Amino acid sequence: ELTAAMETPSQPGFSGSEELSAQAGACVENFATCPLGWQRKGAWCVPQQHGSGPCGRKYDFGSMALEQKKAVKRLCKLRFPCQDGCALDSTAKCPATWIDEGAACLAPSGYAGRCERMLNVSGMTLEDKVAFGVRCGARWPCAEEYEPHTYGETCPEGWQLGYGSSCHAPPSYKGPCPKMLQMAGLSAAAKKEMEFDCGFGWRSLGTSCPRDYAGVDCPLGWWEHIAGRRAECWAPL
């Protein structure tokens, strides 16, 4: 039932609670974080108390569309915290609870602000969005709490790349997984699962550094070997 609801295209409109939340001063839910009573573990949100049924497990809310999050909320009877001083999602097209109408956003039926119910969002800057929110009593969605990780990299953050695609743990690692792991062929989904099970993580995209492919001769951890007039890069032992 949950899978079917998440795959069903949403229809424009709001439940009574969402219409109420659009009114001035009411709670506007923050779908960019874990539900109340859940906690962050890597990319996942997990319930603090294990329950029964389809919702007593982990969810990767960061990879879900808003309507998918609402489907999980509805079927699992979850509540998300109210927005409270969170960072604004500058990429959001419409204010929270407003309906995307293409080049414009339509206010929900419960909107009680003083501005027009149809907002032309073409060309709006971050400053425009902030000003509109203050002037018109419309909150914008919060930025996602969880930053995407660099799953294209072979090793987790702090781990050393060894021969082939093996990764070696730093001395500080005390998690339940082996201190040497083979990462060849692992997908991003598999690495997310490893973060959850093993207690380490890949670097977030916001902290990853640009790669210098021109200024060095060999990959990090490899050493340069001169054979006659030819330079070779040898893998670490």
Residue frames as qw, qx, qy, qz and C-alpha x, y, z in Angstrom:
[[0.000, 0.885, 0.465, 0.000, 0.00, 0.00, 0.00],
 [0.303, -0.803, 0.100, 0.503, 2.82, 2.40, 0.88],
 [0.408, -0.168, 0.596, 0.670, 4.75, 1.67, -2.30],
 [0.234, 0.583, 0.683, 0.372, 1.63, 2.16, -4.43],
 [0.097, -0.931, -0.303, 0.181, 0.83, 5.48, -2.77],
 [0.356, -0.659, 0.284, 0.599, 4.36, 6.77, -3.34],
 [0.338, -0.006, 0.691, 0.639, 4.23, 5.82, -7.01],
 [0.197, 0.724, 0.655, 0.094, 0.79, 7.35, -7.63],
 [0.239, 0.359, 0.109, 0.896, 0.96, 10.83, -9.23],
 [0.082, -0.433, -0.562, 0.699, -0.29, 13.46, -6.84],
 [0.099, 0.721, 0.553, 0.405, -3.29, 15.63, -7.59],
 [0.098, 0.380, -0.162, 0.906, -3.28, 19.37, -6.92],
 [0.589, -0.616, -0.252, -0.459, -4.89, 20.16, -3.58],
 [0.105, 0.392, -0.697, 0.591, -4.31, 19.85, 0.13],
 [0.447, -0.419, -0.781, 0.122, -5.67, 18.04, 3.09],
 [0.318, -0.880, -0.277, -0.218, -7.43, 20.03, 5.77],
 [0.671, -0.607, -0.006, 0.426, -4.31, 20.09, 7.93],
 [0.549, 0.069, 0.274, 0.787, -2.21, 21.48, 5.06],
 [0.031, 0.729, 0.357, 0.583, -4.74, 24.20, 4.35],
 [0.514, -0.837, -0.185, 0.028, -4.71, 25.13, 8.01],
 [0.706, -0.358, 0.100, 0.603, -0.92, 25.23, 8.05],
 [0.414, 0.422, 0.303, 0.747, -0.96, 27.77, 5.23],
 [0.200, -0.906, -0.293, -0.230, -2.74, 30.32, 7.41],
 [0.183, 0.721, -0.359, 0.564, -0.68, 33.08, 8.97],
 [0.356, -0.575, 0.538, -0.504, 1.01, 32.02, 12.20],
 [0.955, -0.102, 0.134, -0.245, 0.14, 28.34, 11.84],
 [0.591, -0.429, 0.637, 0.248, 2.65, 25.51, 11.72],
 [0.691, 0.606, -0.304, -0.251, 4.21, 24.89, 8.31],
 [0.930, -0.248, 0.255, 0.096, 5.80, 21.46, 8.39],
 [0.031, 0.765, -0.598, -0.237, 9.49, 21.06, 7.62],
 [0.972, 0.184, 0.106, -0.105, 9.75, 18.11, 5.22],
 [0.509, 0.707, -0.452, 0.189, 13.51, 18.65, 4.86],
 [0.120, -0.487, 0.767, -0.401, 14.28, 16.84, 8.10],
 [0.248, -0.098, -0.963, 0.033, 13.25, 13.62, 9.87],
 [0.495, -0.582, -0.437, -0.475, 9.74, 13.22, 11.29],
 [0.395, -0.600, 0.413, -0.560, 9.12, 13.82, 14.97],
 [0.856, -0.277, 0.381, -0.212, 10.22, 10.81, 16.99],
 [0.911, 0.326, 0.043, 0.247, 12.72, 9.79, 14.30],
 [0.379, -0.791, 0.308, 0.368, 16.46, 10.43, 14.19],
 [0.550, 0.745, -0.351, -0.140, 19.15, 10.82, 11.54],
 [0.736, -0.362, 0.534, 0.205, 21.55, 7.95, 10.87],
 [0.397, -0.063, 0.632, 0.663, 23.64, 8.63, 7.78],
 [0.169, -0.074, -0.474, -0.861, 21.32, 9.24, 4.84],
 [0.380, -0.383, -0.813, -0.218, 18.46, 7.56, 6.69],
 [0.417, -0.393, 0.269, -0.774, 15.76, 8.53, 9.15],
 [0.461, -0.096, -0.880, 0.063, 15.04, 5.79, 11.67],
 [0.559, -0.672, -0.244, -0.420, 12.34, 5.60, 14.38],
 [0.067, -0.571, 0.627, -0.525, 13.64, 6.12, 17.89],
 [0.561, -0.098, 0.722, -0.392, 11.31, 3.36, 19.02],
 [0.105, 0.083, -0.881, -0.455, 10.81, 0.34, 16.80],
 [0.616, 0.160, 0.321, -0.701, 7.19, -0.19, 15.90],
 [0.519, 0.167, 0.830, 0.115, 5.23, -2.69, 13.89],
 [0.513, 0.759, 0.344, -0.206, 3.71, -2.44, 10.44],
 [0.710, 0.554, 0.163, 0.404, 5.18, -0.94, 7.26],
 [0.098, 0.916, -0.112, 0.373, 6.75, 2.06, 9.04],
 [0.711, -0.667, 0.212, 0.065, 8.96, 0.41, 11.65],
 [0.824, 0.078, 0.222, 0.515, 12.08, 0.74, 9.50],
 [0.299, -0.489, 0.144, 0.807, 14.39, 3.32, 7.92],
 [0.488, 0.779, 0.389, 0.069, 13.56, 5.80, 5.15],
 [0.459, -0.077, 0.217, 0.858, 15.78, 7.87, 2.89],
 [0.168, 0.835, 0.448, -0.272, 13.56, 10.96, 2.92],
 [0.141, -0.672, 0.276, 0.672, 16.29, 13.07, 1.30],
 [0.129, -0.108, 0.779, 0.604, 15.89, 11.20, -1.99],
 [0.178, 0.561, 0.808, -0.023, 12.07, 11.43, -2.00],
 [0.020, -0.429, -0.315, -0.846, 9.96, 14.00, -3.79],
 [0.252, -0.152, 0.392, -0.871, 7.67, 16.08, -1.59],
 [0.755, -0.072, -0.173, -0.628, 4.57, 14.11, -2.58],
 [0.730, 0.054, -0.675, 0.092, 6.31, 10.85, -1.69],
 [0.165, 0.127, -0.644, 0.736, 7.13, 12.22, 1.75],
 [0.498, -0.100, 0.157, -0.847, 3.49, 13.21, 2.18],
 [0.803, -0.014, -0.483, -0.348, 2.42, 9.69, 1.18],
 [0.547, 0.046, -0.730, 0.406, 4.67, 8.17, 3.85],
 [0.102, -0.133, 0.439, -0.883, 3.42, 10.73, 6.38],
 [0.649, -0.095, -0.101, -0.748, -0.22, 9.92, 5.64],
 [0.841, -0.018, -0.504, -0.196, 0.04, 6.14, 5.66],
 [0.609, 0.027, -0.631, 0.480, 2.43, 5.93, 8.59],
 [0.408, -0.846, -0.325, -0.112, 0.66, 8.61, 10.63],
 [0.626, -0.085, -0.159, 0.759, 3.84, 10.67, 11.02],
 [0.033, -0.981, -0.179, 0.069, 4.27, 14.31, 11.99],
 [0.629, 0.339, -0.068, 0.696, 7.07, 16.55, 10.79],
 [0.336, -0.514, -0.327, 0.718, 8.38, 19.44, 12.92],
 [0.222, 0.936, 0.259, -0.091, 7.32, 23.00, 12.20],
 [0.560, 0.536, -0.047, 0.631, 9.66, 25.28, 10.29],
 [0.468, -0.864, -0.110, 0.153, 11.62, 27.29, 12.85],
 [0.148, -0.887, 0.351, 0.261, 14.45, 29.48, 11.61],
 [0.820, 0.010, 0.482, 0.309, 15.70, 26.92, 9.10],
 [0.169, -0.391, 0.477, 0.769, 17.84, 27.80, 6.08],
 [0.621, 0.541, 0.122, -0.554, 15.78, 28.65, 3.00],
 [0.675, 0.132, 0.645, 0.332, 15.82, 26.24, 0.06],
 [0.082, 0.597, -0.216, -0.768, 16.90, 28.69, -2.64],
 [0.027, 0.086, -0.834, -0.545, 16.08, 26.13, -5.37],
 [0.221, 0.462, 0.818, -0.261, 12.42, 25.78, -4.33],
 [0.085, 0.340, 0.531, 0.771, 10.11, 27.08, -7.03],
 [0.393, -0.627, -0.370, -0.562, 7.05, 27.74, -4.85],
 [0.292, -0.470, 0.519, -0.652, 6.42, 28.65, -1.22],
 [0.005, 0.013, 0.976, -0.219, 5.59, 25.74, 1.06],
 [0.320, 0.437, 0.764, -0.350, 2.03, 24.42, 0.51],
 [0.402, 0.605, -0.103, -0.680, 1.59, 26.48, -2.70],
 [0.815, 0.296, 0.498, 0.024, 0.72, 24.64, -5.93],
 [0.273, -0.352, 0.552, 0.705, 3.12, 24.62, -8.89],
 [0.578, 0.660, 0.401, -0.264, 1.21, 25.91, -11.93],
 [0.711, 0.520, 0.195, 0.432, 4.10, 26.05, -14.38],
 [0.370, 0.464, -0.091, 0.800, 5.34, 29.63, -14.61],
 [0.322, -0.546, 0.151, -0.758, 3.36, 30.60, -11.51],
 [0.233, -0.084, -0.891, 0.381, 2.49, 29.33, -8.04],
 [0.455, -0.515, -0.381, -0.618, -1.08, 29.22, -6.71],
 [0.190, -0.336, 0.622, -0.681, -1.79, 29.83, -3.04],
 [0.168, -0.246, -0.953, 0.061, -3.73, 27.13, -1.17],
 [0.277, -0.651, -0.524, -0.475, -7.36, 27.80, -0.32],
 [0.571, -0.692, -0.371, 0.239, -6.43, 28.53, 3.29],
 [0.495, 0.184, -0.058, 0.847, -3.99, 31.32, 2.39],
 [0.224, -0.862, -0.429, 0.150, -4.64, 34.34, 4.66],
 [0.465, -0.257, 0.086, 0.843, -1.88, 36.70, 3.49],
 [0.188, 0.765, 0.206, -0.580, -2.36, 40.09, 1.90],
 [0.012, -0.446, 0.606, 0.658, -0.86, 39.35, -1.52],
 [0.700, 0.285, -0.313, -0.575, -2.35, 37.97, -4.73],
 [0.862, -0.153, 0.449, -0.178, -3.08, 34.25, -4.74],
 [0.874, 0.412, 0.120, 0.229, -1.18, 33.74, -8.01],
 [0.356, -0.795, 0.327, 0.366, 2.58, 34.39, -7.87],
 [0.736, 0.653, -0.162, 0.074, 4.68, 34.75, -11.02],
 [0.742, -0.568, 0.261, 0.243, 8.00, 33.12, -10.05],
 [0.772, 0.473, 0.105, 0.412, 9.90, 33.60, -13.32],
 [0.388, 0.637, -0.188, 0.639, 13.19, 35.38, -12.67],
 [0.561, -0.795, 0.010, -0.231, 12.81, 35.48, -8.88],
 [0.404, 0.499, -0.630, 0.436, 16.11, 35.67, -6.98],
 [0.515, -0.264, -0.717, 0.389, 16.75, 34.47, -3.45],
 [0.063, -0.111, -0.308, 0.943, 16.33, 38.04, -2.22],
 [0.440, -0.141, -0.346, -0.816, 12.99, 38.29, -4.05],
 [0.626, -0.274, -0.719, -0.123, 11.78, 35.10, -2.37],
 [0.371, -0.235, -0.599, 0.669, 12.79, 36.30, 1.09],
 [0.120, 0.042, 0.069, -0.990, 11.11, 39.67, 0.52],
 [0.538, -0.200, -0.522, -0.631, 7.93, 38.01, -0.76],
 [0.564, -0.276, -0.760, 0.169, 7.80, 35.70, 2.23],
 [0.213, -0.225, -0.466, 0.829, 8.09, 38.58, 4.70],
 [0.231, 0.047, -0.113, -0.965, 5.65, 40.83, 2.85],
 [0.618, -0.054, -0.451, -0.642, 3.04, 38.21, 2.03],
 [0.638, -0.311, 0.537, -0.456, 3.20, 35.79, 4.95],
 [0.942, 0.259, -0.144, -0.157, 4.30, 32.84, 2.81],
 [0.558, -0.594, 0.566, 0.125, 7.02, 30.52, 4.06],
 [0.608, 0.545, -0.540, -0.206, 9.45, 28.90, 1.64],
 [0.969, -0.144, -0.201, 0.019, 10.54, 25.28, 2.14],
 [0.502, -0.747, 0.418, 0.122, 13.56, 24.56, 4.30],
 [0.418, 0.607, -0.666, -0.119, 16.81, 23.38, 2.73],
 [0.917, -0.077, -0.388, -0.052, 17.39, 19.64, 3.04],
 [0.590, -0.742, 0.309, -0.079, 19.02, 18.78, 6.35],
 [0.811, -0.200, 0.479, 0.271, 21.08, 16.01, 4.78],
 [0.238, 0.746, -0.422, -0.457, 23.66, 16.96, 2.15],
 [0.943, 0.313, -0.085, -0.077, 24.19, 14.44, -0.67],
 [0.619, -0.571, 0.478, 0.251, 27.40, 12.45, -0.32],
 [0.326, 0.669, -0.564, -0.359, 30.13, 11.80, -2.87],
 [0.865, -0.066, 0.480, -0.130, 29.26, 8.17, -3.52],
 [0.752, 0.637, -0.170, 0.018, 31.25, 8.31, -6.75],
 [0.027, 0.712, -0.667, 0.218, 34.40, 8.16, -4.63],
 [0.670, 0.079, -0.738, -0.011, 35.66, 4.70, -3.82],
 [0.469, -0.132, -0.712, 0.505, 36.34, 5.04, -0.10],
 [0.335, -0.846, -0.416, -0.005, 34.48, 6.59, 2.83],
 [0.039, 0.901, -0.201, 0.383, 35.81, 9.79, 4.32],
 [0.428, -0.721, 0.511, -0.188, 39.06, 9.20, 6.20],
 [0.915, -0.042, 0.397, 0.062, 39.64, 5.76, 4.70],
 [0.104, -0.641, 0.593, 0.476, 42.72, 5.01, 2.59],
 [0.841, 0.447, -0.100, -0.288, 42.47, 3.60, -0.92],
 [0.544, -0.453, 0.683, 0.179, 44.58, 0.49, -1.30],
 [0.105, -0.183, 0.841, 0.498, 45.27, -2.05, -4.03],
 [0.030, -0.409, -0.839, -0.358, 42.44, -2.39, -6.51],
 [0.309, -0.581, -0.216, -0.721, 39.31, -0.98, -4.90],
 [0.622, -0.398, -0.601, 0.305, 40.10, -1.90, -1.31],
 [0.137, -0.781, 0.078, -0.605, 39.60, 0.69, 1.42],
 [0.599, -0.083, -0.626, 0.492, 41.46, 0.65, 4.74],
 [0.383, -0.848, -0.348, -0.118, 40.01, 2.15, 7.91],
 [0.114, 0.711, -0.388, 0.576, 41.79, 4.84, 9.92],
 [0.338, 0.049, -0.810, 0.477, 43.01, 3.86, 13.42],
 [0.261, -0.032, 0.393, -0.881, 40.11, 5.83, 14.91],
 [0.640, -0.072, -0.442, -0.625, 37.43, 3.62, 13.34],
 [0.206, -0.145, 0.860, -0.443, 35.64, 1.56, 16.00],
 [0.695, 0.120, -0.068, -0.706, 32.57, 0.46, 14.01],
 [0.814, -0.080, 0.529, -0.224, 31.24, -3.06, 13.52],
 [0.830, 0.552, -0.035, -0.071, 32.57, -3.59, 9.98],
 [0.866, -0.056, 0.093, 0.488, 35.98, -4.97, 8.94],
 [0.225, -0.798, 0.139, 0.542, 38.85, -2.50, 8.75],
 [0.068, -0.309, 0.668, 0.674, 39.51, -3.49, 5.14],
 [0.596, 0.483, 0.526, -0.366, 36.62, -3.49, 2.69],
 [0.316, 0.071, 0.683, 0.655, 36.41, -4.26, -1.02],
 [0.276, 0.574, 0.277, -0.720, 34.38, -1.52, -2.74],
 [0.035, -0.145, 0.710, 0.688, 34.57, -2.68, -6.38],
 [0.182, -0.291, -0.779, -0.525, 31.26, -2.28, -8.20],
 [0.093, -0.492, -0.712, 0.492, 29.27, -0.91, -5.26],
 [0.039, 0.673, 0.467, 0.572, 26.35, 1.33, -6.20],
 [0.086, -0.423, 0.232, -0.872, 25.38, 4.53, -4.40],
 [0.750, -0.407, -0.154, -0.498, 22.47, 2.66, -2.81],
 [0.881, -0.114, -0.398, 0.229, 24.82, -0.01, -1.48],
 [0.401, 0.259, -0.369, 0.797, 27.14, 2.65, -0.03],
 [0.409, -0.484, 0.056, -0.772, 24.19, 4.29, 1.73],
 [0.893, -0.319, -0.262, -0.179, 23.41, 0.93, 3.32],
 [0.738, 0.075, -0.404, 0.535, 27.05, 0.59, 4.42],
 [0.009, 0.461, -0.251, 0.851, 26.90, 4.03, 6.05],
 [0.689, -0.445, -0.045, -0.570, 23.90, 2.84, 8.04],
 [0.954, -0.181, -0.239, 0.010, 25.37, -0.54, 9.00],
 [0.782, 0.121, -0.260, 0.554, 29.01, 0.41, 9.55],
 [0.393, -0.839, -0.205, 0.315, 28.92, 3.86, 11.13],
 [0.380, -0.315, 0.280, 0.824, 31.09, 5.72, 8.62],
 [0.425, 0.792, 0.351, -0.263, 30.23, 8.06, 5.78],
 [0.580, 0.363, 0.304, 0.662, 31.33, 9.37, 2.43],
 [0.190, -0.239, -0.096, 0.947, 32.15, 13.07, 2.20],
 [0.310, 0.752, 0.488, -0.316, 29.31, 15.48, 1.58],
 [0.549, 0.592, 0.324, 0.494, 29.28, 17.28, -1.74],
 [0.080, -0.982, -0.053, -0.165, 29.59, 20.59, 0.08],
 [0.492, -0.767, 0.385, 0.146, 32.97, 19.64, 1.56],
 [0.866, 0.141, 0.344, 0.335, 34.46, 17.72, -1.37],
 [0.169, -0.706, 0.299, 0.620, 37.43, 19.36, -3.03],
 [0.693, 0.657, -0.136, -0.264, 37.97, 19.77, -6.80],
 [0.905, -0.105, 0.301, 0.283, 40.28, 17.13, -8.25],
 [0.037, 0.820, -0.420, -0.387, 43.66, 18.21, -9.65],
 [0.916, 0.233, 0.318, 0.075, 44.08, 16.03, -12.75],
 [0.588, 0.758, -0.086, 0.271, 46.70, 18.26, -14.39],
 [0.101, -0.874, 0.391, -0.271, 49.04, 19.29, -11.56],
 [0.560, -0.454, 0.686, -0.094, 50.12, 15.81, -10.43],
 [0.325, 0.382, -0.783, -0.368, 51.38, 12.77, -12.31],
 [0.335, -0.080, -0.939, 0.009, 49.84, 9.96, -10.24],
 [0.547, -0.606, -0.399, -0.417, 46.64, 9.36, -8.22],
 [0.367, -0.668, 0.414, -0.497, 46.67, 10.00, -4.49],
 [0.818, -0.335, 0.436, -0.171, 48.40, 7.14, -2.68],
 [0.911, 0.346, 0.086, 0.207, 50.18, 5.87, -5.80],
 [0.403, -0.721, 0.315, 0.468, 53.90, 6.43, -6.39],
 [0.569, 0.773, -0.195, -0.201, 55.76, 7.42, -9.51],
 [0.777, -0.262, 0.481, 0.311, 58.29, 4.97, -10.96],
 [0.316, 0.781, -0.360, -0.400, 60.71, 6.03, -13.69],
 [0.835, 0.029, 0.520, 0.177, 61.44, 3.23, -16.18],
 [0.544, 0.218, 0.410, 0.699, 64.01, 4.52, -18.65],
 [0.018, 0.093, 0.143, 0.985, 62.39, 7.54, -20.31],
 [0.450, -0.435, -0.565, -0.538, 58.92, 6.55, -19.25],
 [0.208, -0.218, 0.585, -0.753, 57.16, 7.43, -16.01],
 [0.487, -0.290, -0.780, -0.265, 54.73, 4.90, -14.57],
 [0.466, -0.443, 0.294, -0.707, 52.24, 5.11, -11.69],
 [0.423, 0.017, -0.900, 0.106, 52.37, 2.13, -9.36],
 [0.616, -0.578, -0.307, -0.438, 49.48, 1.21, -7.07],
 [0.319, -0.607, 0.575, -0.447, 50.07, 1.08, -3.31],
 [0.354, 0.146, -0.923, 0.044, 50.94, -2.34, -1.94]]
